[in-house]
Amino acid sequence: MRVAALISGGVDSAVAVHRLVEQGHDVHLFYIRIGRDDGSGDCSADEDIELCRLIAARYRLPFDVVPLHDEYWDHVMSYALDAVRRGLTPNPDMMCNLVIKFGYFEQRHGHEFDITASGHYASTEIDADGYKWLTTAVDPVKDQTDFLARITPAQLRHIIFPIGDLPKSRVREIAIEQKLPNATRKDSQGICFLGKINYNDFIRRHLGERPGPIIELETGRRLGEHRGFWFHTIGQRKGLGLSGGPWFVVKKDIENNIIYVSGGYDTEKQYGHRLHIADTRWLTLDPWDGRDCENAAIAFKNRHTPEFLPAKITRLDTPGEYLIESEHKVQGIAPGQFAVLYDTNCHRCLGSGVITGQNID
């Protein structure tokens, strides 16, 4: 099988390449170069590419660098900055997978191959009717299906994940056993391709500062000052600069530039049970085939975490809108983020919807 393998310079994608070669596939390596914002921190793209070249040489594979800088900034970061400007919490990693890795790359290169492979911690399976499903990885801590939950059915049909059946510890072991050049390289941190850029510095450079009050929700007492509501998200605890905490961000008044907080680890103000979602998209099939569903059992995540929350979901009158009612308290329900939906076995990732913050009685 002819495989287009996305490689990043990290250990996960390198071991994915090793497994593809072991399985006898005809593999072509691609590195997607996005670049960094002008004047920003430590750029590791050159180091990444050099490591990719070493992997390519090791296995005698063709290797190309694919520049998608303009596409990334025009679509992924414009989306993220617009969401932040409106007081929402974006997920640029999900948009990057949808638009860049399995979007523009597929249109320009991936479609020429039988399949595209990536080093994500995820798996797929084919059901008895021939439908392909995105399924969770063996390693629950590293599972990345929540970052893939926005891709299209067509994109999913053309992707494989060679390390989804391995725990991270085994991936490291394989890299060491095979003496791969990045075997001991630390995992990358940061938002998608932003790398080591400080998030607040990035937001400040593009949106500036707009000082406003931090107010205790219960009492109306002014506790301090923030530098702009766009630096904060619902559920945030760190970085508020307040004494006598802990304090959690529980509400934002965008029009008046006010951040509301509530004190204490157990403050009920940071929790909720109901999530209204819109623009819901299914990865493979609508589980209810377009029919009404009321209090149907699912599991979901509203943030990147190993834990799944059991819930009931109800389809609302407006297309794409659903109400999720969680069986457990949900911390930090942030408008703009995604609720990622799973079957009750927490195995198949069904799709995702955008959290609106709207209250549904």
C-alpha angles and dihedrals in degrees: 000000000000108000131191102208119199109216127186107182091258128116096250097060091041092057089045088057091048091054093047091053091047089054090055100248125154099244130194117187124221131185116197108217114205100160126209134277111276112271095009127137131275115349113202098177094108091050090047092052093048090053090048090052090052091052090048091050092046092057096029093240130151114254133194135179113224114204111213099154098127093045091051095050095040094051114017104035094035087056092048096047093046091051093049091047089056092050095256130129110239129199106215092174091065091047091047092056092046100043106025116022097036098017118049093015091054092047093052105032117352096066090065090066133066092243142354120232129199136179095243118135097244139098140211136214137191117226127215091271093053097256117143119226133193108235134187124268124250090246106069094193094053097037110133102184088114089063090050098047095100099057119110127256089248091053092049092053090059099048136086129183110210097190100042091105093055132081114233091249091060092048089057091047092053091049091052093044090051092044092233112184093239097042094123098032114129119247114263118255132199137057113320106290097353088095113178097356112129106244095220091049089052093050092044092053092054104031103023122208132304112181118215142155129285107214132189105240097215098048107022088233116153108235102175146310133284126205096230134335089243090072091065138063135194111276094024116146107167127066099034095113093221127140126218094041170113092178126181128201104239104164142013127207100203097181093054097031095238127150115205120203136184125207134234135040092263100045108144089212091079092057137071139169103207128067124185111205132188137187089037113186128190121219098211113354138351099258090220096040093235093306123128114273124194124185092346114173118250141144123232147176127214095187139023103282138126091241124092121204120219113227149153121247129204127190113232129211097261113077112257094016123118139166118227117199111192122212089217134043113277117216121216105003098195121191111234094033121107130250105216113209127215137174118263091264089060087233110104119053104219102185142279145261134201115254107234102185088228116145115231117195 
